[in-house]
Amino acid sequence: MLDPVPTPRELLERFRRSRRALVLAAVVVAMVVATVADVPGRLSALAPSYAPAEPTARPSPTATVGAGGLSSLTTSVNEQLDRCTPGRAQLARCGQAPPLGRGTWLGTPGGAPVSLDDLRGSVVLVEIFSASCIACRRAARYLTAWQTRYRDAGLRVVGVHSPQFSFETDEQQLAATLDELGITFPVLQDEGFATLTDYRSRVVPASYLVDAGGTVRAISFGEGGHRRVERQVRALLGERDPRADLPGPVGTLDDGQDAEPGTTPQIDLADAKGRRVDGESDEAVGDDTRFRLPSGQPEGTFSLGGVWRTRTEQLTPRAGAVARVAYRGRAAYQLVSGDGTLTVTTSAGLTRRVQVRGRARLLPVHTSRTSGPETLTIRYEGDLEVYAFSFG
């Protein structure tokens, strides 16, 4: 399963939304001046020959991307990544791994940066992820297991955290989440999405296997390919040292956390892309909006009821507001922050209360023994900010 991560252009777009009216006039004036002065013509000779930029829409698993499923935004540093087809079992040779970008490092002595040049001689798995992405969290279990199993054989795991939400840029919050997930390998807080861009990824999680000589040999997007990736890790460790006596494979973790095929992907509530089903009576209430739940709820969608304030990244429920979500899976989670209570009612009429305290967390709101369709209605009380529904 793939979860989209905002590109630098998307981050700028979010910033612009609240200021669009103020800058529109300035943009028009700038365009007129540029046309009169023939600025585009004068700059064209100086512009670097980059491939066309991707659309500004937030990336998704079905977004149009370049060769092999990678972003088409290339430079001389990363253009050979096209030689790797993401998800392919056969190892390839896809150029030298791009350097890791700027940003703060967590999980290293004194916050010292990690360089791929310093890791030459080791097999390196570079994992691009977001701490709020449940597919990334499930994938992290395998990364930790592989690091433990194969470290003595020469494997090093390096994480690159590319935040989906602005609160994820807080380093203390990220450190707390890494502790919760038991992640001990070094993690780069990807400042400005520099590494995400250089590695031409548009989704998380994204894995890049780098051999002992620094060459990218395989790329994987999403979760569910753990057996394939482990076989590739073992093959590269064998190349590194043909005489190595590798321990047995990790295989599939027997903890019941892997998602079943057909599990509904994450729904970001403020950027739902057609996955919110509105009633016909939506009306403005000052800066808020009053919603009415529709009569039906198609699978993979959500609806709102009561009074809400919509923001660029999250929704703010007013007292007694409700949300309804229909999904397929074994479990449902709510990414939420603040202080308050979620009252969750299942399609069978069972009700439970979930307490929310403090920083944004991915809280379980419903679990069942088997994977299947379910519809939940959640009533919100308190001072809350709601970001996403996730499923497992």
C-alpha positions as CSV (number, residue, x, y, z in Angstrom):
1,M,0.0,0.0,0.0
2,L,1.2,3.5,-0.9
3,D,0.7,6.7,1.0
4,P,1.3,10.0,-0.8
5,V,3.8,12.5,0.5
6,P,3.6,16.2,-0.3
7,T,6.2,17.4,-2.8
8,P,8.0,20.8,-2.3
9,R,5.4,22.3,-4.8
10,E,2.6,20.9,-2.7
11,L,4.1,22.5,0.4
12,L,4.2,25.8,-1.3
13,E,0.7,25.4,-2.5
14,R,-0.6,24.9,1.0
15,F,1.2,28.1,2.0
16,R,-0.4,30.0,-0.9
17,R,-4.0,28.9,-0.2
18,S,-4.4,31.3,2.7
19,R,-2.8,34.2,0.9
20,R,-3.9,33.7,-2.7
21,A,-6.0,36.8,-2.8
22,L,-3.2,39.0,-1.5
23,V,-0.6,37.9,-4.0
24,L,-2.8,37.6,-7.2
25,A,-2.3,41.3,-8.1
26,A,1.4,41.0,-7.6
27,V,1.6,37.9,-9.9
28,V,-0.3,39.7,-12.6
29,V,2.0,42.7,-12.5
30,A,5.0,40.4,-12.6
31,M,3.7,38.6,-15.6
32,V,3.2,41.9,-17.5
33,V,6.7,43.2,-16.6
34,A,8.2,39.9,-17.6
35,T,6.5,39.9,-21.0
36,V,7.5,43.5,-21.8
37,A,11.1,42.9,-20.8
38,D,11.2,39.5,-22.6
39,V,12.5,37.9,-19.3
40,P,11.5,34.3,-20.4
41,G,13.6,34.7,-23.5
42,R,16.6,36.1,-21.7
43,L,16.5,33.4,-19.0
44,S,16.0,30.4,-21.3
45,A,19.6,30.3,-22.3
46,L,20.6,30.1,-18.6
47,A,18.1,27.6,-17.4
48,P,19.3,24.1,-16.5
49,S,18.0,21.2,-18.7
50,Y,15.8,19.6,-16.1
51,A,12.9,17.3,-17.2
52,P,9.4,18.8,-16.9
53,A,8.2,19.2,-13.4
54,E,5.4,17.0,-12.0
55,P,1.9,18.3,-11.6
56,T,1.3,20.3,-8.4
57,A,-1.4,17.9,-7.2
58,R,-0.6,15.9,-4.1
59,P,0.9,12.6,-5.3
60,S,-1.1,9.4,-5.1
61,P,-0.6,5.7,-5.9
62,T,-2.2,6.3,-9.3
63,A,-0.5,9.6,-10.2
64,T,1.2,9.9,-13.5
65,V,4.9,9.4,-13.0
66,G,8.0,8.8,-15.1
67,A,9.8,5.7,-16.3
68,G,9.6,2.8,-13.9
69,G,7.2,4.6,-11.6
70,L,9.7,7.3,-10.5
71,S,9.2,11.0,-10.6
72,S,10.2,12.5,-14.0
73,L,12.1,15.4,-12.3
74,T,15.7,14.3,-13.1
75,T,19.2,15.7,-12.8
76,S,22.6,14.3,-13.7
77,V,22.7,12.9,-10.1
78,N,19.6,10.7,-10.3
79,E,18.7,10.1,-14.0
80,Q,20.1,6.5,-14.0
81,L,17.5,5.5,-11.4
82,D,15.3,4.8,-14.5
83,R,17.3,1.6,-14.9
84,C,15.5,0.2,-11.9
85,T,11.9,-0.8,-12.2
86,P,10.3,-0.5,-8.7
87,G,9.0,-3.8,-7.4
88,R,11.1,-5.9,-9.8
89,A,12.7,-9.0,-8.2
90,Q,15.8,-9.0,-10.4
91,L,18.7,-6.7,-9.2
92,A,19.8,-4.0,-11.6
93,R,22.5,-1.3,-11.8
94,C,20.9,2.1,-11.5
95,G,23.7,4.5,-10.9
96,Q,25.4,5.8,-7.8
97,A,23.0,6.5,-4.9
98,P,22.3,10.3,-4.7
99,P,23.9,11.9,-1.6
100,L,21.6,12.3,1.4
101,G,20.3,15.8,1.7
102,R,20.4,18.4,4.4
103,G,18.5,18.2,7.7
104,T,18.7,17.1,11.3
105,W,19.8,13.6,12.2
106,L,18.2,11.5,14.9
107,G,19.6,8.3,16.3
108,T,23.2,9.1,15.7
109,P,25.9,10.0,18.3
110,G,25.5,13.7,19.0
111,G,23.2,14.1,15.9
112,A,26.2,13.5,13.6
113,P,25.2,13.3,9.9
114,V,25.4,10.0,8.0
115,S,27.1,9.9,4.6
116,L,26.7,7.1,2.1
117,D,30.4,7.6,1.3
118,D,31.2,6.6,4.9
119,L,29.0,3.5,4.5
120,R,30.9,2.2,1.5
121,G,31.6,-1.5,2.0
122,S,28.2,-2.1,3.6
123,V,24.9,-2.9,1.9
124,V,22.6,0.1,2.7
125,L,18.8,0.2,2.7
126,V,17.6,3.8,2.4
127,E,14.0,4.0,3.5
128,I,11.9,7.1,2.8
129,F,8.9,7.3,5.1
130,S,6.5,9.4,7.1
131,A,5.9,8.8,10.8
132,S,2.1,9.4,10.3
133,C,1.9,6.9,7.5
134,I,0.5,3.5,8.8
135,A,2.0,1.6,5.9
136,C,5.4,3.1,6.8
137,R,4.9,2.0,10.4
138,R,4.1,-1.6,9.3
139,A,7.2,-1.6,7.0
140,A,9.4,-0.3,9.9
141,R,8.9,-3.6,11.7
142,Y,10.7,-5.4,8.9
143,L,13.5,-2.8,8.7
144,T,14.2,-3.2,12.4
145,A,14.1,-7.0,12.1
146,W,16.5,-7.0,9.1
147,Q,18.9,-4.5,10.8
148,T,19.1,-6.9,13.8
149,R,19.4,-10.0,11.8
150,Y,21.9,-8.9,9.2
151,R,23.9,-6.1,10.9
152,D,26.9,-8.4,11.5
153,A,26.8,-9.5,7.9
154,G,27.1,-5.9,6.7
155,L,23.6,-4.4,6.4
156,R,22.9,-0.8,7.4
157,V,19.5,0.8,7.4
158,V,19.1,4.6,7.0
159,G,15.8,6.3,7.3
160,V,14.7,9.5,5.6
161,H,11.7,11.1,7.2
162,S,9.6,13.1,4.7
163,P,6.7,14.6,6.6
164,Q,3.2,14.5,5.3
165,F,2.0,17.1,7.8
166,S,3.6,20.2,9.2
167,F,3.5,19.0,12.8
168,E,5.9,16.2,11.8
169,T,8.6,18.7,11.2
170,D,8.9,19.0,15.0
171,E,12.0,17.1,15.9
172,Q,10.9,16.3,19.5
173,Q,7.6,14.8,18.2
174,L,9.5,12.8,15.6
175,A,11.9,11.5,18.2
176,A,9.0,10.5,20.5
177,T,7.3,8.6,17.6
178,L,10.6,6.8,16.6
179,D,10.9,5.7,20.2
180,E,7.3,4.4,20.2
181,L,8.0,2.4,17.0
182,G,11.3,1.0,18.3
183,I,13.3,2.5,15.5
184,T,17.0,2.7,16.4
185,F,18.6,3.1,13.0
186,P,19.7,6.7,12.0
187,V,16.9,8.9,10.6
188,L,17.3,12.1,8.6
189,Q,14.6,14.8,9.0
190,D,14.3,15.6,5.2
191,E,14.6,19.4,5.2
192,G,12.7,20.8,2.2
193,F,12.1,17.3,0.8
194,A,15.6,17.5,-0.7
195,T,16.3,13.8,-0.4
196,L,12.8,12.7,-1.4
197,T,13.2,14.8,-4.6
198,D,16.7,13.6,-5.4
199,Y,15.6,10.0,-5.0
200,R,12.6,10.7,-7.3
201,S,10.1,9.3,-4.9
202,R,6.5,10.5,-4.9
203,V,5.1,8.0,-2.4
204,V,5.9,6.5,1.0
205,P,7.2,4.1,2.0
206,A,9.9,3.9,-0.6
207,S,13.0,1.6,-0.3
208,Y,16.3,1.9,-2.2
209,L,18.9,-0.9,-1.9
210,V,22.5,0.2,-2.3
211,D,25.3,-2.2,-2.8
212,A,28.7,-2.1,-1.1
213,G,30.1,0.0,-4.0
214,G,27.4,2.7,-3.6
215,T,25.2,1.6,-6.6
216,V,21.5,1.5,-6.4
217,R,20.4,-2.0,-7.2
218,A,16.7,-2.2,-6.5
219,I,13.7,0.1,-5.6
220,S,10.5,-0.8,-3.9
221,F,7.4,1.4,-3.4
222,G,4.8,0.6,-0.8
223,E,4.4,-2.3,1.6
224,G,3.8,-6.0,1.0
225,G,7.1,-6.7,-0.8
226,H,9.1,-7.7,2.3
227,R,10.0,-11.2,1.1
228,R,11.3,-9.9,-2.2
229,V,13.3,-7.1,-0.5
230,E,14.8,-9.5,2.0
231,R,15.9,-11.9,-0.9
232,Q,17.6,-8.9,-2.5
233,V,19.3,-7.9,0.7
234,R,20.7,-11.4,1.1
235,A,21.8,-11.4,-2.5
236,L,23.7,-8.2,-2.1
237,L,25.3,-9.4,1.2
238,G,26.4,-12.5,-0.7
239,E,28.0,-10.3,-3.4
240,R,29.7,-8.3,-0.7
241,D,31.2,-11.4,0.9
242,P,30.7,-14.7,-1.0
243,R,32.1,-16.6,2.0
244,A,29.6,-15.1,4.4
245,D,27.5,-17.5,6.4
246,L,24.2,-15.6,6.5
247,P,21.7,-16.2,9.2
248,G,18.2,-17.6,8.2
249,P,15.7,-15.2,6.7
250,V,13.2,-13.2,8.7
251,G,10.4,-14.1,6.4
252,T,6.9,-12.8,7.3
253,L,6.5,-11.5,10.8
254,D,3.9,-13.5,12.7
255,D,2.3,-10.6,14.6
256,G,-0.9,-10.1,12.7
257,Q,0.0,-6.5,11.7
258,D,0.4,-6.9,8.0
259,A,-2.4,-5.5,5.9
260,E,-4.7,-7.8,3.9
261,P,-5.0,-7.2,0.1
262,G,-7.8,-4.7,-0.6
263,T,-7.3,-2.7,2.7
264,T,-8.5,0.8,2.2
265,P,-5.6,3.3,1.8
266,Q,-5.2,6.3,4.1
267,I,-7.7,9.2,3.8
268,D,-6.3,12.7,4.5
269,L,-9.4,14.6,5.7
270,A,-8.4,18.1,4.5
271,D,-7.2,16.8,1.1
272,A,-9.7,14.1,0.4
273,K,-9.6,14.2,-3.5
274,G,-13.2,13.1,-4.0
275,R,-13.3,10.7,-1.0
276,R,-15.5,13.0,1.0
277,V,-19.2,12.6,0.3
278,D,-21.2,15.7,1.2
279,G,-24.8,16.2,2.1
280,E,-26.9,18.7,0.2
281,S,-27.5,21.0,3.1
282,D,-23.9,22.2,3.7
283,E,-24.0,25.9,4.8
284,A,-21.6,28.5,6.1
285,V,-21.7,29.3,9.8
286,G,-19.3,32.2,10.2
287,D,-15.9,30.8,9.4
288,D,-17.2,27.2,9.9
289,T,-19.4,25.0,7.8
290,R,-22.4,23.0,8.9
291,F,-22.6,19.5,7.2
292,R,-25.3,16.9,7.0
293,L,-24.5,13.2,6.7
294,P,-25.7,11.8,3.4
295,S,-28.0,8.7,3.3
296,G,-25.4,6.3,2.1
297,Q,-21.6,5.9,2.5
298,P,-19.7,4.2,-0.3
299,E,-16.6,2.1,0.7
300,G,-13.4,4.1,0.8
301,T,-15.2,7.5,1.6
302,F,-16.1,9.6,4.6
303,S,-18.7,12.2,5.4
304,L,-19.1,15.0,7.9
305,G,-22.1,16.0,10.1
306,G,-22.5,19.0,12.3
307,V,-20.3,22.1,12.4
308,W,-16.6,21.9,11.3
309,R,-13.8,24.3,10.4
310,T,-11.8,23.2,7.4
311,R,-8.1,24.0,7.3
312,T,-5.3,23.3,4.8
313,E,-4.1,20.2,6.7
314,Q,-6.7,19.3,9.2
315,L,-10.4,19.6,10.2
316,T,-11.6,21.1,13.5
317,P,-14.8,19.6,14.8
318,R,-17.1,21.8,16.9
319,A,-19.0,20.3,19.9
320,G,-21.0,17.3,18.9
321,A,-19.7,17.1,15.3
322,V,-19.6,13.7,13.7
323,A,-17.7,11.9,10.9
324,R,-18.7,8.7,9.2
325,V,-16.2,6.5,7.3
326,A,-16.7,3.3,5.3
327,Y,-13.6,1.1,4.8
328,R,-12.3,-2.4,4.3
329,G,-9.8,-3.9,6.7
330,R,-9.2,-5.3,10.2
331,A,-8.6,-2.1,12.0
332,A,-9.2,1.7,11.7
333,Y,-7.1,4.5,13.2
334,Q,-7.6,8.2,13.6
335,L,-4.7,10.7,13.4
336,V,-5.8,13.3,15.9
337,S,-4.4,15.8,18.4
338,G,-5.7,17.9,21.3
339,D,-7.7,17.1,24.4
340,G,-11.1,15.4,24.1
341,T,-13.1,12.3,23.4
342,L,-14.0,10.2,20.4
343,T,-17.2,8.2,20.7
344,V,-17.0,5.5,18.1
345,T,-20.1,3.5,16.9
346,T,-19.8,0.5,14.6
347,S,-22.3,-0.6,11.9
348,A,-23.5,-3.2,14.5
349,G,-24.3,-0.5,17.1
350,L,-21.3,-1.2,19.4
351,T,-19.9,1.9,21.0
352,R,-16.5,2.7,22.6
353,R,-14.9,5.9,23.8
354,V,-11.3,6.9,22.9
355,Q,-9.5,9.5,24.9
356,V,-7.3,12.0,23.1
357,R,-4.5,13.8,25.0
358,G,-1.8,16.1,23.6
359,R,0.3,15.8,20.5
360,A,-0.9,14.2,17.2
361,R,-1.1,10.4,17.4
362,L,-2.5,7.6,15.3
363,L,-5.0,6.2,17.7
364,P,-6.9,2.8,17.1
365,V,-10.6,3.4,17.0
366,H,-11.8,-0.1,16.0
367,T,-10.4,-3.6,15.5
368,S,-11.9,-6.9,14.4
369,R,-10.6,-10.4,14.1
370,T,-11.0,-10.6,10.3
371,S,-10.6,-8.1,7.4
372,G,-13.9,-6.9,5.9
373,P,-16.1,-4.0,5.2
374,E,-17.1,-1.7,8.1
375,T,-18.7,1.7,8.7
376,L,-17.9,3.8,11.7
377,T,-19.6,6.9,13.0
378,I,-17.4,9.0,15.3
379,R,-18.7,11.9,17.6
380,Y,-16.1,14.5,18.7
381,E,-16.1,16.3,22.0
382,G,-13.4,18.7,23.2
383,D,-10.6,20.7,21.6
384,L,-9.5,18.5,18.8
385,E,-7.7,18.6,15.4
386,V,-8.4,15.7,13.1
387,Y,-6.0,14.8,10.2
388,A,-6.6,11.4,8.7
389,F,-8.2,8.0,8.8
390,S,-5.9,5.0,8.4
391,F,-6.6,1.3,8.1
392,G,-4.9,-2.0,8.7
